[in-house]
Amino acid sequence: MLRFAVRYIAGALAFPLADYLLWGVWCDSLQSALLAGAVLMLFYLLLRPVLKLLTIAFSLLTLGLFATAIDTLLVILTARLFPYTIAIKGPEWALLAALIVNVVRYLSGKAVRA
């Protein structure tokens, strides 16, 4: 349970990090970036497993790369929920933001387990 909580919090904090590192991801304030990170982690918690289950055939055909497309779509969906406070310049920037979030979540999960 602790590992889950740490991964959730780290993922929520990773979205402002993506905003800081990527010029194609824009948030008007730190509060909106943190709120978007929390919403993104809720999407990761609720929608991601369902979408992965529904698209398991595509994931097998693409050797798991379709999971990155799901993560990219979830980042885009999060940005669309906050139209005047968060902007993503294109899907490639959403992909990079999703990769940053996933790397931070992975490393935080490894740090808690070790």
N, C-alpha and C positions, 0 to 999 in steps of 0.2 A: 504494500500500500504506500509505503514511503517512497519507493522508486517511482510509482505512478504519479504521486504528487510532485516530486522533484522534476520529472519529465514534463508535466503540465506547466509548472511555473517557469521552467527553463524555456519551453516552447513559446510561452506568452512573452517572455523577455527577449526572445530571439527575433521577433518581428520588429521591434524598435532597432535592434542591431542591423537587420536587413535594411531598414530605412536609412541608417547611418552609413552603411557600406555601399549601397547601390544608389546611383543617381537616378535610376529609372523607377524607384519606389519613393513616393513622397507622402509624408504625413505632416499635417500642419502643426501638431503639438505632440509632446511626449505622452500626454494623457490619451489622445486618440490612438496613438500607436500601441499603447499598452492595452487599451480596450479592444482594438482590432486583433491583437495577439491573443487575448483571452477568448474572443469569439472564434478565431481560427482554431484554437485548441479545442473548443467545444465542437466545431465541425470535425476535427480530427477524431474526437471521441465518439461522436454520434453518426456522422455520415460516412466517414472513411471506411469503416469495416463493412458497412452495407454495400457501398459502391465497389469495394474490392471483391466482395462475395458475388455481386451481380456480374462483374466483368472478369471473372476468373479465367474464362476461355481466352479473352484478349491478352491477359497477363501471361498465360502459358505460351501463346503464340509469339509474344514479344519478349519472352524471357524476363518478365518482371518490369520492363520499362514502362508499361502502361500505368504502373503505380505512380510514377512521377507525373504522368499526365493528370491523374486524379488529384494529386497534391497541388499541381499548378491550377487546376480548375477551382479547388477550394480556396486558394489564395485570391484568385480573381473574384470569386463569389464574395469573399470577405471584403474586398475593396469596393465591390458594388453596393454593399450594405451601408457604406459610409461615403456617399458620392462627393461631398464637398470637403471632406477632411482627409481622405486618402485617395491617391491616384497612382496607378501603375501604367507605365508607358506602353507596355506590350506584353504578350505572353512569354517572351524570353526573359523579361525582368521578373515576372511572376514565377517562372521556373527557377531562376536564381534565388529568389526569396524563399521558395519552398525548399530548395537545397540547403540554404543556410539554416532554416528552422529545423529541418530533419537532422542535420549534422549536430546542431546544438542539443537536440533532444537525445540523439544517440550517445553523444559524449557524456551528457549528464546521467543517463541511465547506466552507462559503464562506470562512472565515478561513484555512484551510489552502491552498485553491486560489489565493487572492489573493496 
